[in-house]
Amino acid sequence: MPVPQEFMSLSHSSTITFRSLFLYLLRAHGYLAIGLLRSKGLDTTSTKSTTYVLQDLYVATVPKPDTVIKPNDQVYVLAQNQPGKDAPPSTAAASNHEEL
């Protein structure tokens, strides 16, 4: 998933680290960040904006806490619900579950 825009706008620092992203996703959404999809280089042929080249993508699993988040990074998360779907799991359904 993309790094949430609200996180980027809430950041008070010009340098955003994986640690701060990890804590934000965990506290705000209950997501466990486990890695980043990153690019090694830029495609400067794009006319509207700078675009990352597909073949230069790589996955950084369990990045160091001080890893700086880049504007086009994507983050891999473990989540109970699909990211972007803010419906929390139903506690009523969980409490009505019968034991086997």
Backbone bond lengths (Angstrom), bond angles and torsions (degrees), N, CA, C in turn:
res aa  C-N    CA-C-N  psi(-1)  N-CA   C-N-CA  omega(-1)  CA-C   N-CA-C  phi
1 M - - - 1.437 - - 1.524 108.48 -
2 P 1.334 117.39 152.63 1.467 118.69 176.55 1.529 110.49 -65.91
3 V 1.316 116.66 155.14 1.465 119.90 172.71 1.530 105.87 -63.80
4 P 1.337 118.38 125.67 1.469 120.15 -175.53 1.531 112.49 -57.32
5 Q 1.319 115.07 133.65 1.461 121.19 -179.51 1.522 111.52 -62.00
6 E 1.349 116.42 -36.80 1.471 118.94 179.72 1.522 111.23 -63.85
7 F 1.331 117.28 -32.04 1.461 120.96 175.71 1.523 110.59 -66.62
8 M 1.340 115.82 -45.37 1.461 119.94 -179.45 1.530 110.37 -61.85
9 S 1.318 117.79 -38.79 1.465 120.64 -178.29 1.527 111.79 -76.54
10 L 1.343 118.25 -24.90 1.456 121.78 178.94 1.522 112.86 -79.43
11 S 1.312 115.93 -20.00 1.456 119.92 -176.53 1.524 110.97 -65.97
12 H 1.335 115.43 130.78 1.461 121.37 -179.66 1.525 111.61 -94.02
13 S 1.305 115.97 1.44 1.459 120.52 -177.00 1.520 109.30 -117.45
14 S 1.321 116.46 150.41 1.463 119.63 176.36 1.526 110.84 -76.94
15 T 1.332 117.25 -21.14 1.460 122.41 177.27 1.515 108.74 -106.27
16 I 1.327 116.06 115.52 1.461 121.53 -179.25 1.519 107.58 -105.75
17 T 1.319 117.02 127.84 1.462 121.30 -176.41 1.526 111.51 -105.07
18 F 1.346 114.52 163.22 1.454 120.02 176.33 1.528 110.07 -60.64
19 R 1.322 117.79 -35.29 1.466 121.89 178.58 1.532 110.53 -56.70
20 S 1.340 117.15 -49.30 1.462 120.13 -178.20 1.526 111.17 -68.13
21 L 1.336 117.68 -36.92 1.462 121.01 176.09 1.527 110.36 -64.92
22 F 1.329 116.71 -45.63 1.463 122.31 179.19 1.535 110.55 -56.03
23 L 1.330 115.79 -49.87 1.469 120.15 -178.21 1.526 111.67 -65.75
24 Y 1.319 117.14 -40.09 1.467 120.53 178.97 1.531 110.25 -61.76
25 L 1.341 117.37 -50.59 1.465 120.71 -177.56 1.528 111.65 -62.31
26 L 1.322 116.76 -38.12 1.455 120.76 179.89 1.527 110.93 -68.13
27 R 1.323 117.04 -48.00 1.472 121.12 -176.50 1.526 113.03 -73.59
28 A 1.315 117.61 -41.97 1.461 121.26 -174.11 1.527 113.38 -82.88
29 H 1.340 116.94 -32.05 1.462 119.77 -172.68 1.525 114.67 -127.60
30 G 1.327 117.89 -11.41 1.457 120.56 -176.52 1.520 112.67 76.51
31 Y 1.346 118.34 18.63 1.455 122.93 179.04 1.524 109.62 -92.26
32 L 1.323 115.69 142.32 1.459 121.60 176.69 1.527 107.89 -104.78
33 A 1.330 117.44 107.58 1.465 122.21 -179.87 1.527 109.15 -74.39
34 I 1.343 116.24 127.72 1.463 120.25 -176.88 1.522 113.63 -121.54
35 G 1.330 117.91 -7.49 1.458 119.24 -179.52 1.507 112.68 -178.02
36 L 1.335 114.40 174.33 1.455 121.94 -179.82 1.522 109.93 -128.10
37 L 1.315 116.56 142.61 1.458 122.82 168.73 1.525 105.05 -99.47
38 R 1.320 116.23 119.34 1.463 121.02 -172.04 1.521 110.59 -127.62
39 S 1.308 115.97 169.88 1.457 122.29 176.63 1.518 109.67 -122.87
40 K 1.329 115.38 142.79 1.469 120.62 178.52 1.529 111.50 -83.34
41 G 1.329 117.41 -29.01 1.463 119.26 -173.76 1.509 112.35 -143.67
42 L 1.328 114.62 177.36 1.456 121.34 -178.97 1.518 110.59 -114.46
43 D 1.318 115.62 147.35 1.450 121.82 171.58 1.524 106.21 -98.27
44 T 1.293 117.63 105.71 1.464 120.69 -176.19 1.519 112.59 -85.12
45 T 1.348 118.48 5.27 1.460 120.86 179.97 1.526 111.95 -84.18
46 S 1.303 118.73 -10.07 1.454 121.83 179.82 1.524 109.64 -67.52
47 T 1.331 116.88 138.84 1.460 119.87 -177.41 1.527 112.91 -93.78
48 K 1.324 118.77 -35.13 1.470 120.92 -176.56 1.523 112.11 -81.64
49 S 1.298 117.57 -42.52 1.465 121.18 179.43 1.516 108.26 -156.88
50 T 1.295 115.91 166.02 1.455 120.53 178.11 1.520 108.51 -70.14
51 T 1.304 117.46 132.80 1.451 122.58 -176.62 1.525 109.97 -122.65
52 Y 1.308 116.37 140.95 1.462 120.16 177.73 1.523 110.17 -81.84
53 V 1.305 116.15 141.14 1.459 122.65 -178.35 1.523 109.19 -77.70
54 L 1.333 116.27 130.99 1.456 121.41 -175.85 1.522 112.33 -58.77
55 Q 1.317 118.73 -44.23 1.463 119.99 -176.60 1.519 113.40 -71.38
56 D 1.305 117.83 -10.22 1.460 120.82 178.50 1.530 112.43 -95.16
57 L 1.326 117.68 9.43 1.461 120.53 -179.40 1.526 110.82 -79.08
58 Y 1.323 115.17 146.51 1.462 120.94 174.30 1.520 108.82 -148.32
59 V 1.319 116.03 161.65 1.458 122.19 179.72 1.520 109.22 -106.82
60 A 1.320 115.52 129.72 1.466 121.70 174.11 1.525 106.56 -106.79
61 T 1.337 116.55 107.15 1.464 119.70 -179.92 1.520 110.05 -89.94
62 V 1.300 115.30 141.03 1.466 123.75 -177.95 1.538 110.24 45.81
63 P 1.332 117.10 63.23 1.465 119.29 -179.96 1.527 111.29 -61.54
64 K 1.317 116.18 153.81 1.465 120.26 175.67 1.530 108.31 -62.45
65 P 1.338 117.63 147.01 1.464 120.40 -178.31 1.531 114.12 -55.84
66 D 1.334 117.87 -30.49 1.461 119.63 -177.99 1.532 113.63 -90.80
67 T 1.347 117.77 10.26 1.464 121.70 176.08 1.526 108.85 -62.01
68 V 1.324 116.31 128.23 1.470 121.12 -178.96 1.532 109.13 -80.69
69 I 1.329 115.36 131.01 1.464 121.81 178.87 1.521 108.65 -80.19
70 K 1.340 115.44 129.52 1.464 121.98 178.92 1.534 108.51 -94.59
71 P 1.333 117.64 156.39 1.466 120.67 -175.75 1.530 115.01 -56.59
72 N 1.325 118.20 -34.35 1.471 119.90 -177.27 1.522 113.57 -101.41
73 D 1.326 118.61 12.37 1.463 120.71 175.99 1.526 110.02 -63.62
74 Q 1.312 114.53 147.85 1.459 122.39 170.67 1.524 105.34 -114.20
75 V 1.328 117.13 152.57 1.459 119.89 -177.40 1.529 109.36 -120.18
76 Y 1.320 115.47 134.30 1.461 121.93 173.81 1.528 107.67 -88.93
77 V 1.331 116.16 131.21 1.461 120.59 -179.03 1.523 110.56 -132.04
78 L 1.325 114.68 154.15 1.460 121.82 166.54 1.518 105.40 -101.49
79 A 1.321 116.62 128.43 1.461 120.52 -176.21 1.523 109.53 -144.98
80 Q 1.320 115.37 147.87 1.455 119.37 177.60 1.529 110.41 -71.02
81 N 1.331 116.68 -35.88 1.459 122.89 177.15 1.514 108.86 -115.00
82 Q 1.320 115.99 159.50 1.456 120.33 178.17 1.523 109.55 -62.96
83 P 1.350 118.14 128.11 1.465 120.04 178.38 1.526 110.45 -54.25
84 G 1.314 115.02 138.54 1.460 120.68 -176.90 1.517 112.23 97.93
85 K 1.308 116.71 -17.78 1.463 122.18 176.33 1.517 105.88 -103.16
86 D 1.332 117.29 102.00 1.454 120.85 -171.78 1.522 114.29 -81.53
87 A 1.320 118.44 7.62 1.457 119.59 179.57 1.524 109.71 -72.71
88 P 1.352 117.72 114.64 1.460 119.76 178.74 1.519 110.44 -71.32
89 P 1.323 117.59 158.95 1.464 119.16 178.22 1.523 110.06 -62.46
90 S 1.303 115.87 145.60 1.456 120.83 -177.85 1.527 110.54 -73.53
91 T 1.336 116.35 121.67 1.462 119.64 178.38 1.518 110.04 -75.43
92 A 1.334 116.92 -27.90 1.464 119.98 177.30 1.513 110.36 -64.57
93 A 1.326 117.13 -43.60 1.466 120.94 179.05 1.516 109.92 -63.11
94 A 1.323 117.41 -40.42 1.462 120.55 -179.67 1.528 111.17 -67.18
95 S 1.330 117.49 -38.45 1.470 119.85 -177.92 1.527 111.27 -75.53
96 N 1.348 118.64 -21.51 1.458 121.85 178.98 1.518 112.70 -89.05
97 H 1.319 117.36 0.58 1.463 121.63 -179.06 1.527 109.23 -66.17
98 E 1.336 115.22 128.93 1.468 119.15 179.15 1.525 109.51 -85.98
99 E 1.319 115.52 142.82 1.469 119.71 176.87 1.509 108.91 -78.12
100 L 1.329 116.51 147.53 1.464 121.56 179.69 1.501 111.38 -83.69
